[in-house]
C-alpha cells in the first residue's frame, strides 16, 4: 500500500467511525472542507444499513410515544401527540 493509500484509508475509516468531518479536515491539512468531503466520504452498504436502522428505531420509538384518548362527546379517537400518519 502506498502512503497516499494509507492516508486515504485512514481518513475514510475516521469518517466511517463517526469522527467529525472538520476534525478529519484538520488532520489531513485541507484548506477547504469540500476537498475532504469529495475525496474521503463514501456511501457504503453498511452506512445505508445503519442509517435505515436508525430511522426504523426512531419511528418505532415515536410510535410508542403516541398518546390516544377517547373523546367524551362523540367516542371518536383523537390523536393527542405524535404523527397523524402513524398507524
PAPAVEX-764535 format. One record per residue: z, x, y of N, C-alpha, C in turn; residue in one letter. Coordinates in steps of 0.02 Angstrom, whole numbers, plus 50000, padded with zeros to 5 digits. Layout:
REM PAPAVEX-764535
ZXYZXYZXYA ...
REM end
This chain:
REM PAPAVEX-764535
500005004349941500005000050000500005004550062X 499615002450111499585006350173500185004650217X 500285008750269500825007450316500695000750352X 500064999550368499894993150400500034987250353X 499874988050290500014982750241500754981450234X 501154986750235501884986150231502154982450293X 501894984250351502094981050414501924973650413X 501314972050389501094965150385501534961150337X 501674964050279502094960750229502794959550255X 503074964550288503744963950316503764958350368X 503294958250413503274953050465503194946050434X 502744945550387502624939050354503244936650318X 503594941150284504204939250248504764937250296X 504834940850351505344938950401505224931850426X 504594930250441504424923550465504544918450410X 504344920050349504444915450293505184913950280X 505614918850293506334917850283506684914850344X 506284912950394506564909250450506804913350509X 506634919750511506814923850569506414921250628X 506734920450685506414917950745505794922150762X 505254918750779504624922150793504684927150851X 505114925650900505224930250956505554936750932X 505984936250882506304942250854505774946550818X 505354943250779504814946850744504344950150795X 504184946550848503764949350901504064955750929X 504714955550942505074961350970505064967150920X 505194965750857505194971050805504514974350801X 503974970350804503304972950798503054976250863X 503384974650918503184977650982502584974251014X 502464968050996501904964351026502074962151096X 501604963051143501714960851212501644953251218X 501234950351175501094943151178501284939751113X 501634934151117501854930351058501254928051017X 500694926751051500094924351016499854929450964X 499934935750978499734940950930500144940350866X 500784939450873501234938750815501054932350777X 500994926850812500854920350780500174920550744X 499664922950778498994922850749498904927550690X 499264933150689499164938150636499664937850579X 500254934850590500784935350540501064928750514X 500864923250543501104916950517500564914050471X 500784911950413500324909150363500614902750335X 500194897750326500424891650294500324892650219X 500884892550183500864893550111501034887050076X 500874886650013501054880849973501804879849974X 502174885249969502904884849969503164882050036X 502854884150091503054881750157502924874250163X 502354872050139502174864950140502674860950098X 502844863550039503314860049995504004859650027X 504244865050057504894864950090504904859950148X 504374859850187504334855250243504324848050219X 503944846750166503914840050137504594837950111X 504944842450077505614841050052506104839450109X 506064843350163506494842050221506364835150250X 505734833350256505554826750283505794821150237X 505694821850173505914816750125506674815950127X 507034821550128507764821250131508004818050196X 507664819650251507844816550315507744809050313X 507184806950286507044799750282507534796250236X 507724799450181508224796450136508884795650171X 509094800750208509734800450244509704795150299X 509144794750334509064789750387509124782750358X 508814781750300508834775150268509544773250249X 509944778250226510634776850208511044774750268X 510844777050327511234775650387511054768950420X 510564765450392510384759050420510944753950411X 511064750250461511584745150457511244738350463X 511394734150415511104727450415511664722350424X 511524717050457512024711750463511664705050461X 512024700150441511754693350439511924689850504X 511434686750533511544682950594511924676650576X 512424675050614512834669050600512444662650615X 511994662850663511644656750683511094654650636X 510664659250617510084657150577510024660750510X 510544664350489510564667850425509984672850418X 509694674750474509144679550473509424686650470X 509134690950429509344697950426509064701650486X 509494704950522509264708650581509474715950574X 509054720250600509174727350598509604729350658X 510184732150644510634734150698510464741150722X 510344745850675510234752750693509744755850644X 509264759650669508804763250624508084761250636X 507664762950589506954761650595506794754750569X 506414750950607506234744250584505704744650529X 505334750250526504824750950474505114752850406X 505724755350404506034757550342506184751550297X 506014752150235506144746550188506544748950130X 
REM end
